[in-house]
Amino acid sequence: MVAEQKGPEPAPSPDRPSPNTTAPESEARATVWSPLAPGHRWGRLDLLWRALAAVGAGLAQLFALPPYGFWWLGPLSAALLLLAVGGTRTRRAAWLGALSGATLMVPLVSWQDIFGIDVWLAIAGAETVYFLPMAMGLALVARLPYWPLWTAALWVAQEAVRARWPLGGFPWGKLAYAQPDTPFVGYAALGSSALVTFAVALTGSMLLWTVLRAVPARGRARALVPAVGLATSAAIVLGGLVAPAIGRPAPLETVTVGMVQGNVPNVGEMSVLGERMQVLRNHADGVHDLADAVRAGEYPEPDLVLLPENASDIDPFRDPVAEETIQEAAADIGVPLLWGMSRFNDDGTRYVQSVVWDPETGPGETYEKRYLVPFGEYIPYRDFFTRFVSRLEQVSSDAVPGTEPGALDIAGTTLAVGICFDVAFDPPVRESVAAGGQIIVIPTNNANYNFTGQSNQQLAITQLRAVEHGRPAVVVSTSGISAVVDPDGTVVYESPEAEPDIHVAELTAMDGPTVATRLGAVPEALIAAIGLAAVIASVIVARRARS
């Protein structure tokens, strides 16, 4: 009997399974990711539409974030990145992830160019790197059943690592931070920013699932599949409206809070070191103006007054003129101040502090900023980097991070203080609230970033923190944006940028932790672990199929 002659087998392509792949395996994978599953040869067209989807994902996330605020693009961003990498090899997924990440990060952190274009692009490049392993993981878990869940979990894993490493992390641009006053932000009260990101990414993944299932469906399934997908997505969104009611903190007394935005000369320049005394006087004058306005009946008498980070870059514990300037302002308003200042140590280092300053007893409790800005407030590996970038020597003294929560007692109220960059990270505000903080206060110095969108982005993060911990929040800035935020994330007052401003707000102090405050990092760790476990499972399944 003569054996049947066979022609040469076609070589496998990145999106086409090997001829040795069994029919059941190929069909099983197609049912997970059809119609874009392996088995379709798209050639250059495949490369083009995937690249466009990856760029679209980056742009969608960029425009979802402040200052643009098209929040509904957040789920679309997650869907587009998944569409770009689903059904392709991990190597291709990696560079598609890099394309998406760069499209987002380069413009998002463009305000870093005050330190130099090289620093800006280096930070953007470092942030982009995290999208490579995430995109590879998305390509792997898209081969599994229930892939919308695993893909959403991988978004949380990526953000969790990015917020911690290197140099303490840089969590700017999280999916969660594009949802400061939307239904999604309610999930922050249960699981912090991680659960918000998970809900946003899951919604986007479910919408993509709906499209991919509805297109090839026939008969009754063509109507049923979209109904199931859209109903699930709607349920996720609506769940965020209910979440803050679970374990809501109890209201206490009303606190009248004054705010002073003194403004900074020469806004937009890299340094205000030459105007230190002017900055101090601007903020002292703001306190005097507020005192005059209270005596004139324009504002109610405050219980306390908040001033921003670096309201004094002159250490009043070493400079008698600075001490006298602050003491006179406190005596004029007649209530305790929370004053941001630099405190210099004998070894040349310094602390970035907020100090409670009583009109009678002077300085009291302090909080030291815990998350410092690399290359701005300190130079990591100073000897190495200043050898190549001499202008970094302008940062003449390295700030030292604090270690304790910012729960400060002032005028009978405990403030949960986190200074500027602190607010982008989960632990500082959470631990300050857990230590008894009743109102969230974020002193900040955004003078170098006015009109760049950075202040808007920071305010959005503060809105999420208010919902996360069920407390009103106050941002007080040297030159804007200063703002008052209700516990539901609504901004009820917002100052102009680059102008002096005073304001008085009636706030309700809150007592007790939310679920998110109690659980801390547990939801983030569990969700991230689920995403990583799905990647491992996908690799194991693929190896068994090949063997």
SEVOMI-806774 format. One line per field, with one value per residue (C-alpha): residue in three letters; x negated, y, z. Coordinates in Angstrom, 2 decimals. Example, Ala and Ser with C-alpha at 12.3 -4.5 7.8 and 13.67 -1.06 7.14 Angstrom:
aa	(ala  ser)
east	(-12.30  -13.67)
north	(-4.50  -1.06)
up	(7.80  7.14)
This chain:
aa	(met  val  ala  glu  gln  lys  gly  pro  glu  pro  ala  pro  ser  pro  asp  arg  pro  ser  pro  asn  thr  thr  ala  pro  glu  ser  glu  ala  arg  ala  thr  val  trp  ser  pro  leu  ala  pro  gly  his  arg  trp  gly  arg  leu  asp  leu  leu  trp  arg  ala  leu  ala  ala  val  gly  ala  gly  leu  ala  gln  leu  phe  ala  leu  pro  pro  tyr  gly  phe  trp  trp  leu  gly  pro  leu  ser  ala  ala  leu  leu  leu  leu  ala  val  gly  gly  thr  arg  thr  arg  arg  ala  ala  trp  leu  gly  ala  leu  ser  gly  ala  thr  leu  met  val  pro  leu  val  ser  trp  gln  asp  ile  phe  gly  ile  asp  val  trp  leu  ala  ile  ala  gly  ala  glu  thr  val  tyr  phe  leu  pro  met  ala  met  gly  leu  ala  leu  val  ala  arg  leu  pro  tyr  trp  pro  leu  trp  thr  ala  ala  leu  trp  val  ala  gln  glu  ala  val  arg  ala  arg  trp  pro  leu  gly  gly  phe  pro  trp  gly  lys  leu  ala  tyr  ala  gln  pro  asp  thr  pro  phe  val  gly  tyr  ala  ala  leu  gly  ser  ser  ala  leu  val  thr  phe  ala  val  ala  leu  thr  gly  ser  met  leu  leu  trp  thr  val  leu  arg  ala  val  pro  ala  arg  gly  arg  ala  arg  ala  leu  val  pro  ala  val  gly  leu  ala  thr  ser  ala  ala  ile  val  leu  gly  gly  leu  val  ala  pro  ala  ile  gly  arg  pro  ala  pro  leu  glu  thr  val  thr  val  gly  met  val  gln  gly  asn  val  pro  asn  val  gly  glu  met  ser  val  leu  gly  glu  arg  met  gln  val  leu  arg  asn  his  ala  asp  gly  val  his  asp  leu  ala  asp  ala  val  arg  ala  gly  glu  tyr  pro  glu  pro  asp  leu  val  leu  leu  pro  glu  asn  ala  ser  asp  ile  asp  pro  phe  arg  asp  pro  val  ala  glu  glu  thr  ile  gln  glu  ala  ala  ala  asp  ile  gly  val  pro  leu  leu  trp  gly  met  ser  arg  phe  asn  asp  asp  gly  thr  arg  tyr  val  gln  ser  val  val  trp  asp  pro  glu  thr  gly  pro  gly  glu  thr  tyr  glu  lys  arg  tyr  leu  val  pro  phe  gly  glu  tyr  ile  pro  tyr  arg  asp  phe  phe  thr  arg  phe  val  ser  arg  leu  glu  gln  val  ser  ser  asp  ala  val  pro  gly  thr  glu  pro  gly  ala  leu  asp  ile  ala  gly  thr  thr  leu  ala  val  gly  ile  cys  phe  asp  val  ala  phe  asp  pro  pro  val  arg  glu  ser  val  ala  ala  gly  gly  gln  ile  ile  val  ile  pro  thr  asn  asn  ala  asn  tyr  asn  phe  thr  gly  gln  ser  asn  gln  gln  leu  ala  ile  thr  gln  leu  arg  ala  val  glu  his  gly  arg  pro  ala  val  val  val  ser  thr  ser  gly  ile  ser  ala  val  val  asp  pro  asp  gly  thr  val  val  tyr  glu  ser  pro  glu  ala  glu  pro  asp  ile  his  val  ala  glu  leu  thr  ala  met  asp  gly  pro  thr  val  ala  thr  arg  leu  gly  ala  val  pro  glu  ala  leu  ile  ala  ala  ile  gly  leu  ala  ala  val  ile  ala  ser  val  ile  val  ala  arg  arg  ala  arg  ser)
east	(0.00  -1.51  -1.59  0.29  -2.01  -1.70  -2.92  -5.07  -3.32  -2.87  -5.05  -3.14  -2.60  -2.34  1.43  1.84  1.44  -1.07  0.31  -0.43  2.14  5.13  8.50  10.12  7.39  7.68  11.45  11.27  9.00  11.20  14.21  12.31  11.18  13.03  13.14  9.55  8.19  5.12  6.03  6.56  3.73  4.00  0.48  -0.31  3.31  3.12  0.10  1.73  5.02  3.32  0.95  3.85  5.76  2.71  2.29  6.03  5.78  3.07  4.93  8.19  6.56  4.82  8.04  9.93  7.57  7.57  7.31  9.40  11.76  13.53  13.87  15.95  12.85  11.30  13.13  12.57  8.82  8.75  10.87  8.66  5.42  6.97  8.20  4.68  2.90  5.58  4.92  1.29  -2.07  -3.57  -6.52  -4.22  -2.06  -5.13  -5.86  -2.16  -2.09  -5.11  -3.37  -0.26  -2.23  -4.36  -1.28  0.12  -2.94  -4.92  -2.21  -0.79  -3.97  -5.12  -5.07  -8.26  -10.13  -10.78  -13.65  -14.76  -13.50  -15.83  -14.30  -10.77  -11.45  -13.34  -10.39  -7.93  -10.12  -10.39  -6.60  -6.11  -8.17  -5.42  -3.02  -5.22  -4.76  -1.12  -0.41  -2.19  -0.07  3.10  2.22  1.78  4.90  7.07  6.72  8.52  12.24  13.61  10.80  12.51  11.85  8.19  7.44  8.93  6.85  3.67  4.33  4.30  1.08  -0.66  0.40  -0.55  -4.12  -4.40  -3.36  -6.19  -9.29  -11.77  -12.60  -9.34  -7.22  -5.28  -1.54  -0.53  2.05  3.86  7.16  8.74  7.50  9.63  12.81  12.82  16.55  18.11  19.99  16.75  15.10  17.52  15.52  12.68  14.66  14.35  10.95  9.09  7.78  7.15  10.83  11.70  9.14  10.47  14.05  13.05  10.95  13.62  16.27  14.11  13.33  17.00  17.91  15.29  16.57  20.04  18.87  16.76  19.61  22.40  20.77  20.63  23.81  26.84  30.51  31.61  28.01  27.57  30.01  29.16  25.39  25.47  28.16  26.05  22.88  24.49  26.42  23.21  21.39  24.27  24.31  20.60  21.13  24.19  22.41  20.13  23.11  23.97  20.43  19.86  22.94  21.30  19.60  20.04  18.25  20.36  20.53  19.21  19.15  18.89  15.45  14.86  11.63  9.75  7.47  4.69  3.14  0.39  -0.88  -4.48  -6.46  -7.82  -5.42  -6.62  -10.33  -12.15  -13.03  -11.66  -14.75  -15.54  -12.08  -11.88  -11.19  -8.64  -6.78  -6.73  -5.44  -2.79  -1.33  -1.61  0.16  2.85  3.46  3.68  6.11  8.25  8.24  9.35  12.11  13.36  13.44  15.36  17.95  17.08  16.26  17.22  14.49  12.45  11.50  8.16  6.32  4.47  1.41  -0.36  -3.56  -6.57  -4.57  -7.91  -11.10  -12.95  -13.27  -11.60  -13.38  -16.67  -15.61  -14.11  -12.56  -10.65  -9.55  -8.31  -6.46  -4.56  -3.86  -2.42  -0.12  1.09  1.70  3.69  6.09  6.20  6.58  4.07  2.38  1.12  -1.95  -4.06  -7.78  -11.25  -13.14  -16.90  -19.13  -22.72  -23.95  -22.54  -19.45  -15.93  -12.38  -9.34  -6.93  -3.49  -3.63  -0.76  -1.41  0.67  1.11  0.20  -2.17  -3.83  -4.90  -3.55  -2.87  -4.52  -4.13  -7.03  -6.31  -6.77  -6.90  -9.48  -9.85  -13.03  -15.28  -13.09  -13.27  -16.23  -18.75  -18.96  -22.50  -23.60  -27.29  -26.40  -23.64  -25.21  -28.26  -26.17  -23.49  -25.17  -21.98  -20.77  -23.24  -20.67  -18.88  -21.45  -19.99  -18.30  -14.98  -14.56  -11.26  -9.11  -7.95  -4.90  -1.24  -0.04  2.69  2.38  4.58  5.47  8.26  10.02  10.01  7.65  6.44  5.27  2.38  0.55  -1.79  -1.61  -3.14  -1.92  1.63  0.78  -0.09  2.40  0.59  0.04  3.66  4.98  2.66  3.38  7.12  6.61  4.68  7.77  7.83  11.30  10.69  8.18  5.76  3.32  0.91  -0.91  -3.26  -2.35  -3.91  -6.17  -3.25  -0.56  1.47  -0.17  2.65  0.60  2.67  5.89  4.50  3.55  6.99  8.61  6.54  7.61  11.26  10.71  9.12  12.18  14.45  11.99  12.05  15.49  14.18  14.13  10.78  9.00  6.20  4.30  1.71  -0.88  0.47  3.42  5.36  6.67  9.99  12.61  13.97  17.04  16.89  18.63  15.79  17.63  15.51  17.45  14.78  11.83  9.38  7.89  4.33  1.40  3.42  3.61  6.75  8.42  11.46  13.40  15.29  17.71  16.71  18.14  15.53  16.10  15.45  14.65  12.95  14.46  14.07  11.14  9.43  9.79  8.66  5.71  3.68  5.48  7.86  5.01  2.85  5.65  6.68  3.08  2.45  5.48  4.13  0.66  2.16  4.15  0.93  -0.71  2.37  2.33  -1.34  -0.71  2.30  0.32  -2.58  -0.29  1.45  -1.88  -3.00)
north	(0.00  3.32  6.07  9.24  12.09  15.33  18.81  20.90  22.15  25.93  27.68  28.92  32.67  34.73  34.61  31.16  27.91  25.29  22.60  20.15  21.88  19.65  20.77  20.70  22.93  25.41  25.49  25.90  28.91  30.41  30.22  32.19  35.04  34.78  36.42  37.58  34.25  32.53  30.86  34.05  35.38  39.16  40.04  43.75  44.64  42.78  44.82  48.11  47.73  46.40  49.38  51.78  50.09  50.36  54.06  54.54  52.89  55.30  58.33  57.21  56.91  60.27  62.10  60.33  61.94  65.59  68.25  66.75  64.71  62.54  59.85  57.48  56.89  54.98  51.70  52.20  52.46  49.07  47.55  48.91  47.64  44.21  44.31  45.21  42.32  39.61  36.64  37.56  36.34  37.82  39.27  41.33  42.18  43.63  46.27  47.04  47.65  49.92  51.87  52.32  53.24  55.84  57.40  57.91  58.74  61.14  63.82  62.97  63.87  66.65  69.01  67.26  69.23  71.93  69.65  69.27  67.45  64.55  64.08  64.30  61.70  59.46  59.40  58.85  56.04  54.39  54.53  53.08  49.99  48.72  48.39  45.77  42.93  43.91  43.68  40.33  39.12  40.36  38.38  35.25  35.49  36.36  32.68  31.61  31.44  34.42  36.61  39.92  39.15  38.25  41.22  43.66  42.06  42.54  46.28  46.36  44.32  46.73  49.79  48.15  47.55  50.96  52.65  51.01  50.61  52.06  54.97  54.49  54.38  56.83  55.96  58.92  58.13  55.21  54.24  55.08  58.66  59.43  58.77  61.43  62.20  59.32  56.20  54.21  56.25  54.79  51.56  53.45  53.28  49.47  48.82  52.07  52.99  49.31  48.40  51.46  50.47  46.92  48.11  50.41  47.75  45.07  47.30  47.88  44.18  43.26  45.74  44.14  40.68  41.81  43.01  39.91  37.59  39.55  39.89  36.16  35.25  33.93  33.57  34.12  34.44  37.60  39.39  37.55  38.06  41.89  42.00  39.95  41.93  45.35  44.37  43.16  46.38  48.47  46.50  47.21  50.93  51.09  49.14  52.10  54.22  51.82  51.09  54.27  53.52  50.33  51.20  54.95  56.99  58.90  62.71  64.69  68.43  71.15  72.74  76.16  76.05  78.99  78.61  80.89  80.72  83.34  82.95  82.73  85.25  84.20  81.24  78.63  78.94  75.89  77.38  79.96  79.88  83.53  84.62  82.69  85.72  87.04  83.72  83.76  87.33  86.56  83.85  85.88  88.73  86.27  85.38  89.10  89.63  86.77  88.25  91.61  89.95  88.07  91.29  92.95  90.17  88.87  85.39  83.51  83.22  80.08  77.46  76.96  78.18  76.02  77.10  75.22  73.25  75.57  78.57  79.21  77.87  79.70  77.64  79.71  77.59  79.02  82.42  84.89  87.08  84.12  83.10  86.59  86.81  83.59  84.45  87.85  86.23  83.68  86.39  88.47  85.69  84.39  80.69  77.87  77.67  74.66  76.11  74.32  74.90  73.50  72.42  72.20  69.79  70.28  67.75  69.79  67.66  68.94  67.89  69.07  69.72  70.94  72.48  73.34  76.93  78.19  81.96  81.68  78.73  78.80  75.65  72.27  68.98  68.34  66.04  65.22  64.48  60.76  60.48  62.86  63.80  62.23  64.79  67.57  67.28  64.93  63.48  59.68  58.41  62.04  61.45  59.40  61.54  64.96  63.72  63.59  66.24  69.20  71.24  68.71  70.38  73.20  70.88  71.81  69.88  66.49  66.20  63.28  61.33  61.15  57.85  58.66  59.17  62.76  62.78  66.28  67.66  71.30  73.30  70.15  68.49  65.79  66.43  63.62  65.37  64.24  66.71  67.11  63.95  61.89  61.97  59.92  56.93  54.92  54.56  58.17  59.36  55.93  55.66  59.24  58.52  55.24  57.19  59.34  61.89  63.41  65.80  65.19  68.05  68.14  71.10  71.40  73.58  73.51  76.84  75.23  73.41  76.06  75.68  72.35  70.07  68.72  70.62  69.25  65.72  66.11  67.47  64.44  62.13  64.09  63.64  59.88  60.02  61.83  59.02  56.33  57.44  59.07  62.46  66.01  66.99  70.31  71.06  74.22  75.34  78.09  79.25  76.98  74.88  75.12  73.34  71.93  68.44  66.79  63.13  62.04  63.51  66.66  69.82  72.57  75.27  75.79  78.69  80.32  79.46  81.85  84.34  85.09  83.64  83.28  81.19  79.84  76.52  74.79  71.12  68.17  66.14  62.39  59.56  55.93  54.10  53.06  49.48  50.64  52.21  48.97  46.64  48.72  47.06  43.70  44.20  45.38  42.39  39.87  41.29  41.52  37.93  36.77  38.44  36.93  33.50  33.72  34.39  31.34  29.23  30.34  29.38  25.96  25.31  26.29  24.00  21.06  21.67  21.67  18.47)
up	(0.00  -1.07  1.53  0.68  -0.37  1.62  0.71  3.05  6.16  6.40  8.97  12.02  12.24  15.45  15.25  13.72  15.67  14.65  12.31  15.12  17.31  17.74  16.52  19.97  21.42  18.57  18.87  22.64  22.32  19.64  21.93  24.54  22.31  18.97  16.47  17.03  18.25  16.84  13.58  11.56  9.38  9.31  8.16  8.03  8.63  11.93  12.96  11.98  13.80  16.93  16.99  16.51  19.35  21.62  20.86  21.35  24.77  25.88  24.54  26.14  29.56  29.10  28.26  31.03  33.56  34.62  33.35  30.51  32.69  30.10  32.76  30.62  28.48  31.40  30.72  26.98  27.61  29.32  26.54  23.76  25.29  25.74  22.15  20.97  22.70  22.87  20.61  19.94  21.17  24.31  22.40  20.21  23.23  24.97  22.37  22.00  25.76  25.44  22.68  24.82  27.94  26.16  24.55  28.05  30.13  27.94  27.86  31.31  33.22  30.88  33.88  35.01  32.34  34.96  36.02  32.39  29.33  30.11  33.57  32.13  29.44  31.86  34.25  31.39  30.06  33.46  33.86  30.38  31.25  33.57  30.64  28.95  31.47  31.98  28.24  28.08  30.99  29.30  26.17  28.30  30.46  27.44  26.52  29.69  30.40  32.35  31.02  31.93  35.60  35.14  32.91  35.44  38.20  36.15  35.94  39.75  39.88  37.49  39.49  42.79  41.65  39.97  43.24  45.17  43.00  42.28  44.62  46.50  43.35  41.21  41.04  38.87  36.19  37.80  36.20  39.56  39.47  36.43  38.46  41.23  41.15  39.21  40.37  40.16  42.92  45.46  45.40  47.09  50.34  50.24  48.68  48.08  44.63  43.80  43.84  41.76  39.13  39.18  38.63  35.76  34.00  34.56  33.02  29.96  29.66  29.93  27.20  24.94  25.88  24.85  21.45  20.72  21.66  19.99  16.55  15.70  17.64  15.82  16.67  20.23  21.44  19.38  21.65  24.89  24.85  24.60  27.27  29.69  28.98  29.27  32.40  34.06  33.14  34.45  37.70  38.21  37.71  39.95  42.67  43.17  44.19  47.01  48.24  50.35  52.47  53.80  57.08  56.63  59.38  61.89  61.81  64.74  65.32  62.69  62.34  60.77  58.79  57.32  54.29  53.05  49.59  49.70  46.12  44.96  42.91  39.52  39.18  36.73  37.44  38.72  42.10  44.48  46.68  45.97  47.12  50.40  52.55  50.07  50.11  53.91  53.98  51.35  53.54  56.73  54.92  53.89  57.54  58.39  55.49  56.74  60.25  58.84  56.83  59.90  61.95  59.10  59.17  55.69  57.04  60.20  62.80  62.06  64.63  62.90  59.80  57.27  55.30  52.51  52.20  52.05  53.28  54.93  53.35  56.12  59.29  62.05  64.65  63.39  62.03  64.56  61.83  60.41  63.90  64.67  61.33  61.98  65.63  64.71  62.15  64.71  67.29  64.81  63.79  67.38  66.52  65.91  62.50  60.58  58.86  56.24  56.57  56.00  59.13  58.67  60.56  61.68  59.09  56.20  55.65  56.22  56.94  54.99  57.85  58.78  62.27  64.59  65.73  68.65  69.09  72.79  73.14  69.73  67.82  68.84  67.06  63.69  60.71  58.39  54.73  54.11  50.31  48.86  45.19  43.73  42.00  43.41  47.20  47.31  44.88  45.04  44.60  44.60  43.82  40.76  39.21  39.80  37.93  34.75  35.42  37.11  37.51  40.09  42.45  42.69  45.13  47.74  50.68  50.72  52.52  54.91  54.86  57.95  59.43  61.57  60.58  60.29  62.92  64.41  67.19  66.62  68.27  69.44  66.02  64.75  61.21  58.92  57.20  54.09  52.41  48.61  47.00  49.98  48.67  45.58  47.78  49.80  53.19  54.41  54.46  55.45  58.44  59.48  59.46  61.30  63.97  64.59  61.76  61.35  58.43  55.62  54.97  52.05  52.24  48.90  46.90  43.21  42.27  39.68  38.07  37.64  34.45  33.55  34.74  37.66  40.23  38.70  38.83  42.49  43.33  41.68  43.85  46.93  45.89  45.83  49.30  50.65  49.43  50.48  54.11  54.28  55.33  54.00  52.53  52.17  49.72  50.62  48.08  47.82  44.45  43.64  43.32  46.90  47.33  49.67  48.96  50.46  51.61  48.39  46.30  45.21  45.01  46.77  46.58  44.25  44.21  41.12  40.16  40.59  42.69  46.42  47.99  51.38  52.23  55.20  55.04  57.40  57.58  59.47  61.30  60.92  63.35  62.65  59.77  56.46  55.24  53.10  56.11  58.06  55.27  54.15  51.40  51.68  48.70  46.49  47.45  46.88  43.50  42.31  43.43  41.44  38.31  38.71  39.46  36.21  34.28  35.84  35.08  31.45  31.07  32.62  30.39  27.29  28.17  28.82  25.52  23.65  25.35)
